[in-house]
Amino acid sequence: MASTILIVDDSVTIRNMVRGALAGTADAVVEAADGLGAIRALEMTQPDLVITDLLMPGMDGLTLARTIRADPRHRDLTILVLTTEERPDTREQGRQAGVNGWLTKPFRPDTLRATVTTLLGRVA
């Protein structure tokens, strides 16, 4: 099954690390440096999964999740947060915003791959 993943993070280093960790897991990877860039990317591609940071300039990850959920074209899009944020109240805000999964940085590549595989509904 072909899959496209949108990586949203203001850090080029993190985007490169995520891309590297997903080698062989996704057929295509699209990148955006912030939430607004992600919205533009969603106009040009239909990813199966969005991996987003929370703390970004312009539009943060929770606002991005809410914006995605508000758009009928993307309402069922799977969203994974990859962030340094671990507070339970922030995780709850993510759940309420429609986030499907949560991983904290620093991340292990094998854990990211396994989580992505699970979220995409594949057998690990």
C-alpha positions in Angstrom: 0.0 0.0 0.0 1.5 3.3 -1.1 1.7 6.1 1.6 2.6 9.7 1.7 3.7 11.4 5.0 3.8 15.1 5.6 6.5 16.2 8.2 5.9 19.5 9.8 8.7 21.0 12.0 10.5 24.3 12.0 13.8 22.5 12.5 15.5 21.3 9.3 17.5 18.9 11.4 14.5 17.2 12.9 12.8 17.0 9.5 15.9 15.3 8.1 16.0 12.9 11.1 12.4 12.0 10.7 12.8 11.5 6.9 15.8 9.2 7.6 13.9 7.2 10.2 11.0 6.7 7.8 13.2 5.4 4.9 11.4 2.4 3.5 8.3 3.1 5.5 6.8 5.8 3.3 6.7 5.9 -0.5 6.7 9.7 -0.4 7.6 12.3 2.2 6.6 16.0 2.0 7.9 18.6 4.3 6.7 21.9 5.7 8.5 24.3 8.2 5.4 25.4 10.0 1.6 25.0 10.2 0.9 27.5 7.5 3.3 25.6 5.2 1.5 22.4 6.1 -1.9 23.8 5.1 -0.3 24.9 1.7 1.1 21.4 1.3 -2.3 19.8 2.0 -3.6 21.8 -1.0 -1.1 20.1 -3.3 -0.9 16.6 -1.9 -3.1 14.1 0.0 -0.9 12.6 2.7 -1.9 9.6 4.7 -0.3 10.8 7.8 0.9 14.2 9.2 3.8 14.2 11.7 3.9 17.6 13.4 5.8 19.4 16.1 3.8 21.5 18.5 6.0 24.5 19.1 6.4 26.3 15.7 6.3 29.9 14.6 3.1 31.1 13.0 0.7 28.2 13.4 1.5 25.7 16.2 0.8 22.0 15.9 -2.4 22.1 17.9 -3.9 24.8 15.8 -2.8 22.8 12.7 -4.6 19.7 14.0 -7.8 21.7 14.7 -7.5 23.3 11.2 -7.1 19.9 9.6 -10.1 18.5 11.5 -12.2 21.5 10.5 -11.7 20.8 6.8 -14.0 18.0 5.5 -11.4 17.0 2.9 -8.9 16.1 5.6 -11.1 15.3 8.6 -10.0 11.7 8.7 -6.3 12.4 8.1 -4.1 10.7 10.7 -2.0 13.1 12.9 1.0 12.2 15.0 2.6 14.8 17.3 6.4 14.6 17.7 7.4 17.1 20.3 9.4 17.8 23.5 6.2 18.5 25.3 5.2 15.9 27.8 2.6 17.6 30.0 -0.6 15.6 30.5 -2.7 18.8 30.0 -1.1 19.4 26.6 -1.6 15.8 25.6 -5.2 16.2 26.5 -5.4 19.3 24.4 -4.0 17.3 21.5 -6.5 14.6 22.0 -9.3 17.1 21.9 -7.8 18.7 18.8 -8.0 15.3 17.1 -4.4 14.1 17.3 -4.1 10.3 16.8 -0.7 9.7 18.4 2.0 11.3 20.5 5.8 10.8 20.6 8.3 12.8 22.5 11.7 14.0 21.3 14.3 12.8 21.3 12.8 9.9 19.5 14.2 6.4 18.6 13.9 5.8 14.9 12.6 2.3 15.5 9.8 3.6 17.8 8.9 6.2 15.2 8.7 3.6 12.4 6.6 1.3 14.6 4.2 4.1 15.5 3.8 5.2 11.9 3.3 1.6 10.8 0.6 1.2 13.4 -1.1 4.5 12.6 -1.2 3.6 8.9 -2.9 0.3 9.8 -0.1 -1.9 8.6 1.3 -5.0 10.3 4.6 -4.1 11.9 
